[in-house]
Amino acid sequence: MRPHIIVHILQSIDGKVAGKFFSSAYDLVGAYGAIRDELDAECIIYGATTAAEVLSGVHAGRPTQVRRPVPPGDYVAREADFYFAVVDPEGTLRFDAPDTTRGNLKGHVVQLLREDVNPGYLSYLRGIGVSYVLAGRGSFDAELAAEKLLQLFGVSRILLMGGGFANGTFAAAECVDELSLIIAPVAEVASGQPSLFETVRGLRANPLEFELAEVRQLPNSGLWLHYMR
C-alpha cells in the first residue's frame, strides 16, 4: 500500500519545468496554486534543489554533522496536519527549523534518504527535530519511501511538484497516478533545462500511459491538462 500520487507542475509549452519562461507565466501562478489547493493533498514532495529554492529556511549545502549514535530505522519527530517531504537521498540540505512554509502552506519536514546516508547527518536531523525515512541502499527506493509516508505519517494523498529528477524518480518506479499539468503558452527553447520527467543516464523504465480526464482553459492562453492512469 502506498499513497495516491499526483504530479502537479507548471511547465512551458515545450515541456520545461524551469527557466526564464516563469517570468512570462506569472499570470498562471495563481491558477497553479488554486488547482493545487483543489487537489487537496496532505503532503507535497520536492526534490532537494527545488526545496532549497521554494521552501523557507531550507538551504543547499551539508550542515556540520555531529557524530552521535542514532537508533536504527526511520525517525518520526512529530505528527502534523501537513508535510513537505524532500527527496534528498545523500543528505545535502540544512534547515533552520523542523517546519517550513511555502506561501500560505505550512508543514513539517520529512527527509527522504537512502539507508546508507552518513549517520552524522541523521544525528543532525534528530537534533533539530526534522523527521526522516530511509529507503534503499545504494539507490533511492521511491516506492518504499511512499509506502513509509503512508505507514508512519498517515499520508494518503501526495502532490509531487518537482523538479524533473524527483518527478522522474517516482515515475520510473511507477508511483504516479495522475498528472496535473499547467501549460504556459511559452516555449523555453533552451538546452540544459529540466523537463517534466528526468532520470539518471542509462535508466530504462516502462512507459506510463494516461487517459485525459479534464481540460480547462486558463487566463492568458494557459491550459490545465488533467490525466489519470
Backbone bond lengths (Angstrom), bond angles and torsions (degrees), N, CA, C in turn:
res aa  C-N    CA-C-N  psi(-1)  N-CA   C-N-CA  omega(-1)  CA-C   N-CA-C  phi
1 M - - - 1.463 - - 1.521 109.56 -
2 R 1.310 115.87 134.32 1.462 121.40 176.05 1.526 108.60 -141.23
3 P 1.320 118.43 165.41 1.466 120.58 178.41 1.530 111.94 -67.92
4 H 1.318 114.84 161.52 1.467 122.42 170.98 1.529 106.94 -77.61
5 I 1.339 117.89 127.67 1.461 121.85 -172.60 1.525 110.47 -119.65
6 I 1.334 115.42 126.72 1.461 123.20 -178.96 1.522 108.91 -118.57
7 V 1.313 117.91 122.50 1.458 121.29 171.50 1.528 108.02 -79.07
8 H 1.325 116.70 120.35 1.472 122.09 -179.92 1.518 107.86 -122.80
9 I 1.332 116.97 112.61 1.457 121.56 -168.43 1.527 110.75 -142.07
10 L 1.326 115.53 141.80 1.465 122.61 166.15 1.524 107.11 -98.34
11 Q 1.335 117.14 120.95 1.462 120.11 -175.23 1.523 110.63 -134.66
12 S 1.328 115.43 161.84 1.457 121.10 174.57 1.529 109.23 -74.13
13 I 1.314 115.72 168.77 1.456 119.73 -178.06 1.534 111.51 -68.03
14 D 1.347 116.93 -18.87 1.463 120.38 176.24 1.531 111.87 -102.47
15 G 1.334 116.66 22.78 1.452 120.91 167.47 1.512 117.13 84.97
16 K 1.333 118.90 9.29 1.457 121.01 179.28 1.532 110.13 -83.85
17 V 1.325 115.65 144.32 1.466 119.62 -179.82 1.525 112.02 -113.26
18 A 1.318 116.76 7.65 1.468 122.02 174.33 1.523 107.98 -151.53
19 G 1.335 115.99 155.35 1.460 118.92 178.08 1.518 112.33 137.72
20 K 1.318 115.34 -172.45 1.453 121.74 -176.60 1.524 112.71 -70.77
21 F 1.320 117.03 -16.87 1.466 119.25 -176.58 1.527 111.92 -62.05
22 F 1.340 117.67 -21.83 1.459 119.51 -178.71 1.524 111.99 -59.66
23 S 1.333 117.74 -33.08 1.464 119.42 179.33 1.520 111.22 -66.89
24 S 1.340 116.83 -32.05 1.464 120.94 177.38 1.523 111.77 -80.62
25 A 1.335 115.95 -20.39 1.467 120.29 -176.54 1.514 111.96 -97.03
26 Y 1.343 117.28 14.78 1.458 120.04 -172.89 1.526 111.92 -56.01
27 D 1.319 117.43 -37.66 1.463 120.36 -177.05 1.521 112.51 -67.14
28 L 1.327 118.29 -14.59 1.463 121.43 179.37 1.524 112.59 -92.97
29 V 1.319 117.20 -8.83 1.459 120.08 -178.00 1.528 110.48 -62.86
30 G 1.329 117.08 -38.37 1.457 120.22 177.90 1.520 112.11 -62.26
31 A 1.328 116.60 -43.46 1.465 120.39 177.23 1.514 110.91 -64.36
32 Y 1.322 116.20 -38.38 1.462 121.34 178.25 1.532 110.55 -59.27
33 G 1.327 116.39 -45.94 1.455 120.00 178.69 1.515 112.82 -68.72
34 A 1.337 117.21 -37.84 1.461 120.33 -179.75 1.526 111.15 -65.61
35 I 1.329 116.87 -41.80 1.463 120.03 178.62 1.523 110.46 -69.95
36 R 1.330 116.78 -35.94 1.474 120.04 173.76 1.529 110.22 -54.71
37 D 1.332 116.96 -47.38 1.461 120.18 179.95 1.526 110.93 -65.99
38 E 1.314 116.70 -36.46 1.458 122.19 179.31 1.535 111.28 -62.61
39 L 1.325 116.82 -34.03 1.469 121.45 -178.45 1.527 112.03 -73.67
40 D 1.322 117.77 -17.58 1.469 123.77 164.03 1.535 113.45 55.26
41 A 1.329 115.97 60.58 1.461 120.59 177.74 1.526 110.25 -97.17
42 E 1.334 115.09 165.39 1.468 121.72 178.56 1.526 112.21 -101.88
43 C 1.340 115.67 -4.74 1.456 120.09 -175.16 1.524 108.83 -156.51
44 I 1.320 116.14 143.30 1.461 122.40 170.39 1.519 107.81 -115.63
45 I 1.330 116.48 133.57 1.459 121.90 174.30 1.525 108.96 -104.82
46 Y 1.342 115.43 130.94 1.456 122.48 172.22 1.528 109.14 -123.13
47 G 1.321 115.56 155.63 1.446 120.19 165.21 1.516 109.82 -75.68
48 A 1.344 116.24 166.38 1.458 120.57 -175.34 1.530 111.99 -61.71
49 T 1.324 117.88 -43.87 1.461 120.87 -178.55 1.520 111.07 -62.75
50 T 1.335 116.37 -46.25 1.465 120.42 179.66 1.518 111.10 -64.89
51 A 1.332 117.44 -41.65 1.469 120.65 179.95 1.520 111.39 -58.17
52 A 1.341 116.48 -42.69 1.463 119.84 -179.87 1.521 111.69 -67.13
53 E 1.328 117.54 -23.60 1.465 121.62 -179.46 1.519 112.61 -84.81
54 V 1.343 117.67 -34.76 1.463 119.09 -168.10 1.525 114.74 -113.66
55 L 1.329 119.11 -16.88 1.459 121.12 -176.80 1.526 110.39 -100.01
56 S 1.320 115.88 137.47 1.458 120.10 -179.73 1.527 110.43 -70.02
57 G 1.331 115.82 139.34 1.451 120.71 175.57 1.503 115.14 71.63
58 V 1.339 117.86 16.91 1.461 122.51 177.34 1.521 107.40 -114.88
59 H 1.329 116.88 128.04 1.457 121.12 -171.08 1.526 111.20 -131.43
60 A 1.320 115.79 142.08 1.455 120.77 173.20 1.521 109.24 -73.83
61 G 1.328 116.03 147.14 1.460 120.36 179.33 1.512 111.29 110.91
62 R 1.317 116.44 123.86 1.466 120.89 -177.32 1.531 111.19 -62.11
63 P 1.319 116.89 140.66 1.464 120.39 176.96 1.529 110.25 -78.70
64 T 1.324 115.54 170.20 1.460 120.17 169.22 1.522 108.14 -66.16
65 Q 1.315 116.75 124.58 1.462 120.80 -173.73 1.526 110.12 -99.97
66 V 1.321 114.38 129.24 1.456 121.38 179.12 1.521 108.09 -98.55
67 R 1.309 116.16 123.54 1.463 119.78 -177.55 1.529 110.30 -85.45
68 R 1.320 114.02 94.10 1.463 121.20 172.53 1.512 107.39 -121.70
69 P 1.299 118.74 146.04 1.471 120.30 177.45 1.528 110.34 -59.32
70 V 1.315 116.29 137.80 1.465 120.48 176.44 1.519 109.15 -122.40
71 P 1.316 117.71 143.76 1.461 119.99 176.23 1.528 110.04 -62.53
72 P 1.310 118.19 151.56 1.468 119.78 178.47 1.522 111.43 -69.16
73 G 1.327 115.18 157.18 1.454 120.29 173.40 1.508 114.47 90.92
74 D 1.319 115.28 -166.56 1.453 123.45 -174.34 1.526 111.13 -79.00
75 Y 1.325 115.15 169.15 1.467 120.43 -177.68 1.528 109.12 -136.56
76 V 1.319 116.16 116.75 1.466 122.37 175.20 1.521 106.89 -104.70
77 A 1.323 116.46 103.26 1.465 120.18 -178.78 1.528 110.85 -69.98
78 R 1.321 116.10 -41.66 1.464 120.54 178.21 1.518 109.10 -167.36
79 E 1.303 116.06 164.21 1.451 122.06 172.80 1.523 109.31 -89.82
80 A 1.328 116.41 152.78 1.465 121.02 -178.52 1.521 109.60 -146.87
81 D 1.332 115.90 165.79 1.466 120.56 176.66 1.524 111.47 -77.61
82 F 1.352 116.29 -25.12 1.462 120.33 -177.19 1.529 108.35 -147.58
83 Y 1.366 114.81 148.47 1.461 119.94 -176.71 1.531 110.67 -131.71
84 F 1.323 114.31 146.30 1.459 122.06 164.94 1.530 106.83 -110.87
85 A 1.323 116.80 111.65 1.458 121.62 177.93 1.522 108.64 -99.98
86 V 1.331 116.44 139.24 1.465 121.42 -173.77 1.521 109.40 -123.56
87 V 1.338 115.67 122.85 1.460 120.64 175.32 1.525 107.93 -78.34
88 D 1.321 115.53 103.23 1.470 121.96 -175.63 1.530 107.84 -141.74
89 P 1.337 117.69 66.80 1.472 121.20 -167.77 1.519 115.02 -53.20
90 E 1.333 117.66 -35.85 1.460 120.69 -174.78 1.528 113.22 -97.56
91 G 1.333 117.44 -1.66 1.460 120.33 179.10 1.509 112.90 72.25
92 T 1.347 116.52 73.10 1.467 121.23 -174.10 1.520 113.47 -113.09
93 L 1.339 118.08 2.25 1.461 120.51 -173.82 1.521 111.31 -113.66
94 R 1.335 114.73 156.08 1.456 120.73 171.84 1.530 108.07 -126.16
95 F 1.327 115.94 159.16 1.457 121.25 -169.50 1.521 110.53 -134.12
96 D 1.336 115.46 142.54 1.453 120.48 174.52 1.527 111.50 -77.64
97 A 1.337 116.47 -28.61 1.462 121.47 -175.43 1.530 108.49 -158.57
98 P 1.323 118.07 164.49 1.465 120.47 -179.57 1.520 114.40 -75.46
99 D 1.341 116.82 -13.06 1.461 121.40 176.11 1.523 108.56 -115.19
100 T 1.330 116.01 154.26 1.448 120.69 -178.68 1.521 109.45 -144.60
101 T 1.332 116.00 171.07 1.460 120.47 -179.87 1.518 110.20 -135.31
102 R 1.328 114.53 153.65 1.458 122.63 163.68 1.516 106.73 -138.68
103 G 1.317 115.83 112.81 1.459 119.34 -176.85 1.519 110.52 61.03
104 N 1.335 116.13 -126.25 1.460 120.45 -178.27 1.516 112.84 -90.26
105 L 1.326 117.72 5.14 1.461 121.51 -179.71 1.523 110.17 -98.02
106 K 1.316 116.30 135.41 1.457 121.96 173.72 1.517 108.22 -127.10
107 G 1.331 116.44 136.70 1.445 118.98 -178.86 1.514 112.88 -154.96
108 H 1.309 115.19 164.63 1.460 122.87 176.65 1.526 109.18 -84.42
109 V 1.321 116.96 141.74 1.459 122.16 -177.55 1.525 110.34 -85.98
110 V 1.343 114.82 134.09 1.469 122.09 171.46 1.520 107.51 -125.18
111 Q 1.317 117.28 115.94 1.452 121.61 177.27 1.537 109.85 -82.84
112 L 1.334 116.17 132.68 1.463 122.99 177.71 1.521 107.26 -103.73
113 L 1.323 116.68 108.43 1.456 123.32 -168.25 1.524 111.35 -123.00
114 R 1.328 115.64 162.24 1.456 120.75 168.61 1.526 109.51 -77.61
115 E 1.325 115.82 156.91 1.461 120.80 179.79 1.524 111.97 -67.75
116 D 1.338 117.58 -25.65 1.455 120.61 -177.93 1.529 112.64 -97.71
117 V 1.338 117.05 23.69 1.456 120.41 175.44 1.536 109.27 -64.89
118 N 1.312 117.04 155.23 1.460 122.12 -179.88 1.539 110.67 -57.18
119 P 1.337 118.81 124.30 1.475 120.45 179.59 1.517 112.92 -57.47
120 G 1.335 117.61 -29.52 1.455 119.95 177.46 1.515 112.11 -61.32
121 Y 1.337 116.65 -31.73 1.458 119.84 178.09 1.527 110.64 -70.64
122 L 1.316 116.47 -37.15 1.468 119.99 177.06 1.532 110.15 -64.15
123 S 1.335 116.71 -38.94 1.468 120.49 176.46 1.527 110.28 -60.77
124 Y 1.332 115.49 -41.68 1.458 120.14 178.76 1.528 111.20 -60.74
125 L 1.329 116.88 -47.56 1.463 120.38 -178.57 1.524 111.24 -62.39
126 R 1.320 116.89 -43.59 1.458 119.74 178.60 1.526 110.97 -62.71
127 G 1.316 116.09 -36.49 1.458 119.88 -178.27 1.515 113.70 -64.61
128 I 1.336 116.98 -30.82 1.471 119.09 -179.73 1.528 112.31 -103.43
129 G 1.355 116.78 -2.48 1.464 119.86 174.88 1.507 115.44 86.26
130 V 1.338 118.24 22.77 1.459 121.79 175.05 1.526 108.66 -89.41
131 S 1.319 116.73 127.95 1.462 121.23 178.63 1.524 111.08 -73.16
132 Y 1.336 116.51 159.26 1.461 119.47 175.13 1.523 110.56 -152.42
133 V 1.331 114.69 154.10 1.457 121.95 170.25 1.522 107.97 -125.46
134 L 1.318 115.43 147.41 1.451 122.58 -178.70 1.522 108.69 -109.56
135 A 1.332 116.41 127.70 1.467 120.13 -173.25 1.523 110.13 -146.67
136 G 1.326 116.28 103.93 1.455 120.57 175.70 1.510 112.14 95.30
137 R 1.314 115.06 141.67 1.465 121.56 176.71 1.522 107.81 -119.70
138 G 1.332 117.14 123.69 1.456 121.29 -176.24 1.513 112.36 89.42
139 S 1.321 117.40 -38.79 1.468 122.49 173.46 1.522 107.79 -143.08
140 F 1.317 115.43 151.08 1.459 121.63 -176.15 1.525 110.03 -75.69
141 D 1.333 117.02 134.85 1.462 123.64 -179.80 1.525 108.54 -104.18
142 A 1.335 116.33 96.92 1.464 120.94 -175.07 1.525 111.92 -64.97
143 E 1.327 116.62 -39.69 1.463 119.18 -178.45 1.520 111.05 -64.60
144 L 1.325 117.35 -43.00 1.463 120.28 178.49 1.523 110.58 -64.46
145 A 1.326 117.37 -40.87 1.468 120.31 178.16 1.527 110.64 -59.61
146 A 1.335 116.44 -43.59 1.468 120.14 179.14 1.531 110.77 -63.68
147 E 1.320 116.79 -42.87 1.468 120.46 178.49 1.524 111.14 -59.27
148 K 1.339 116.62 -40.77 1.461 120.05 -178.96 1.527 111.77 -70.10
149 L 1.321 117.79 -31.68 1.463 119.40 175.57 1.529 110.70 -62.23
150 L 1.315 116.50 -35.09 1.465 120.54 176.07 1.522 110.88 -73.44
151 Q 1.325 116.88 -48.40 1.464 120.90 -174.52 1.528 112.76 -66.99
152 L 1.330 116.39 -42.85 1.462 120.29 -172.18 1.529 113.94 -91.49
153 F 1.337 116.36 -30.33 1.459 119.89 -173.65 1.530 113.12 -118.74
154 G 1.323 117.24 -3.69 1.460 120.29 178.54 1.509 114.52 71.90
155 V 1.333 116.96 19.97 1.463 121.28 -178.59 1.527 109.13 -81.04
156 S 1.329 117.01 119.18 1.463 120.36 -178.34 1.521 113.30 -110.62
157 R 1.330 117.21 -10.82 1.464 120.96 -176.59 1.534 108.70 -143.94
158 I 1.330 116.35 122.08 1.457 122.60 -171.76 1.521 110.33 -125.12
159 L 1.330 116.37 141.18 1.461 122.01 166.69 1.521 108.03 -102.20
160 L 1.312 116.18 126.49 1.462 123.18 176.50 1.521 106.60 -101.20
161 M 1.341 117.08 112.79 1.461 120.62 -166.91 1.526 112.86 -123.44
162 G 1.338 116.32 37.54 1.459 120.11 171.53 1.513 113.87 88.78
163 G 1.319 110.41 174.02 1.451 129.83 3.79 1.519 114.60 -76.91
164 G 1.349 113.68 -161.87 1.445 120.32 -174.23 1.507 114.06 -60.28
165 F 1.342 118.23 -36.86 1.459 120.42 -178.50 1.526 111.60 -73.49
166 A 1.322 117.95 -37.09 1.465 119.80 175.25 1.527 109.83 -63.45
167 N 1.334 116.89 -45.50 1.464 120.02 177.07 1.520 110.87 -59.16
168 G 1.335 115.92 -46.42 1.453 120.56 -177.29 1.511 113.19 -65.75
169 T 1.322 117.28 -33.60 1.465 120.86 179.45 1.522 110.88 -62.84
170 F 1.326 116.74 -44.25 1.466 119.48 179.75 1.522 111.50 -75.51
171 A 1.325 117.76 -34.28 1.460 120.31 177.40 1.528 110.74 -65.06
172 A 1.343 117.04 -41.77 1.463 120.50 179.57 1.525 111.45 -62.62
173 A 1.338 116.70 -28.98 1.462 121.53 177.22 1.529 111.74 -87.11
174 E 1.344 116.77 6.23 1.466 123.69 -178.56 1.522 111.23 58.12
175 C 1.325 115.55 39.90 1.461 122.63 179.95 1.521 111.44 -111.57
176 V 1.316 116.98 39.45 1.462 122.16 174.50 1.520 107.90 -125.70
177 D 1.332 116.56 125.86 1.466 121.71 -176.11 1.524 113.37 -106.42
178 E 1.330 117.27 -26.93 1.456 121.68 179.75 1.521 109.44 -143.21
179 L 1.333 115.27 155.62 1.458 122.25 170.43 1.522 108.48 -120.23
180 S 1.316 116.48 130.09 1.455 123.40 174.71 1.521 106.37 -121.92
181 L 1.327 116.15 99.86 1.463 121.27 -171.66 1.525 110.36 -111.75
182 I 1.322 116.01 119.02 1.452 121.72 170.89 1.524 106.28 -93.31
183 I 1.330 117.02 115.80 1.466 121.79 -175.62 1.520 109.35 -100.36
184 A 1.324 116.12 116.50 1.464 121.35 174.52 1.527 108.65 -85.51
185 P 1.338 119.06 136.47 1.464 121.53 -176.88 1.530 111.57 -79.10
186 V 1.335 115.03 53.27 1.459 121.91 -177.57 1.520 108.20 -135.65
187 A 1.325 118.27 132.40 1.461 122.17 174.22 1.519 108.63 -94.46
188 E 1.321 117.08 122.89 1.462 120.90 -178.36 1.529 110.82 -71.43
189 V 1.341 117.32 -39.44 1.471 123.15 176.23 1.534 110.64 48.51
190 A 1.329 115.45 55.74 1.463 120.06 -179.74 1.517 109.35 -143.90
191 S 1.318 116.72 132.54 1.454 120.21 174.93 1.521 108.99 -80.16
192 G 1.318 115.53 153.52 1.454 119.63 177.68 1.508 114.98 89.07
193 Q 1.330 118.38 -12.39 1.455 120.23 176.97 1.529 109.43 -85.79
194 P 1.341 117.79 138.13 1.469 119.69 -176.99 1.521 112.29 -68.29
195 S 1.320 114.65 148.91 1.451 121.33 174.97 1.526 109.59 -98.61
196 L 1.306 116.59 -176.28 1.461 121.47 -174.89 1.520 112.33 -56.49
197 F 1.337 117.15 -45.02 1.456 121.82 179.05 1.525 109.21 -125.49
198 E 1.315 116.51 117.39 1.458 122.35 176.50 1.531 108.93 -117.67
199 T 1.328 117.26 148.36 1.456 121.04 176.79 1.523 109.19 -137.21
200 V 1.311 115.95 165.72 1.457 120.31 175.54 1.522 108.67 -68.16
201 R 1.308 115.67 150.63 1.466 121.27 -178.47 1.524 110.62 -58.34
202 G 1.316 115.75 134.01 1.457 121.36 176.31 1.518 114.70 92.53
203 L 1.338 117.88 -12.54 1.459 119.70 179.59 1.521 109.82 -74.09
204 R 1.311 116.07 129.56 1.466 121.36 177.27 1.529 108.51 -118.27
205 A 1.304 115.41 118.15 1.454 121.20 -179.05 1.524 109.19 -121.23
206 N 1.312 115.70 159.81 1.458 120.74 177.99 1.530 110.28 -70.18
207 P 1.338 117.25 140.85 1.466 119.26 175.16 1.526 110.58 -61.62
208 L 1.331 115.98 145.50 1.458 121.04 175.52 1.522 108.68 -104.82
209 E 1.302 116.37 128.21 1.467 121.22 -179.65 1.527 109.93 -104.92
210 F 1.336 115.87 138.58 1.454 122.32 -178.08 1.526 110.10 -128.75
211 E 1.323 115.92 159.42 1.454 122.44 173.63 1.527 109.13 -117.75
212 L 1.317 115.66 137.79 1.455 120.64 -179.35 1.527 109.88 -69.85
213 A 1.346 115.52 125.72 1.460 120.66 -179.17 1.513 112.18 -104.14
214 E 1.339 117.04 -33.48 1.466 119.94 -176.10 1.517 109.50 -160.52
215 V 1.339 115.19 144.89 1.467 122.28 171.71 1.520 107.29 -126.29
216 R 1.309 115.95 132.98 1.469 119.77 -179.77 1.528 108.51 -132.72
217 Q 1.336 117.38 126.37 1.451 120.11 175.92 1.522 109.29 -79.58
218 L 1.330 114.95 134.17 1.463 122.08 -177.82 1.521 109.84 -111.52
219 P 1.325 117.53 168.54 1.467 119.40 179.44 1.524 111.97 -59.29
220 N 1.322 114.57 154.58 1.468 122.11 174.23 1.527 112.70 57.32
221 S 1.339 115.23 42.01 1.465 122.98 174.32 1.525 114.03 66.35
222 G 1.317 117.33 19.05 1.464 119.76 173.96 1.514 111.43 -81.08
223 L 1.336 115.93 163.87 1.457 122.36 178.25 1.519 110.02 -135.17
224 W 1.339 115.60 146.59 1.466 121.03 165.91 1.515 107.45 -110.62
225 L 1.314 115.83 120.39 1.465 122.82 176.06 1.508 108.55 -110.30
226 H 1.325 115.91 121.09 1.465 121.41 -176.70 1.524 108.64 -116.69
227 Y 1.330 115.52 117.33 1.461 122.22 -177.02 1.532 110.09 -117.58
228 M 1.330 115.04 149.03 1.460 122.07 176.98 1.523 109.00 -125.39
229 R 1.325 116.46 150.90 1.463 121.16 172.37 1.527 110.38 -92.29
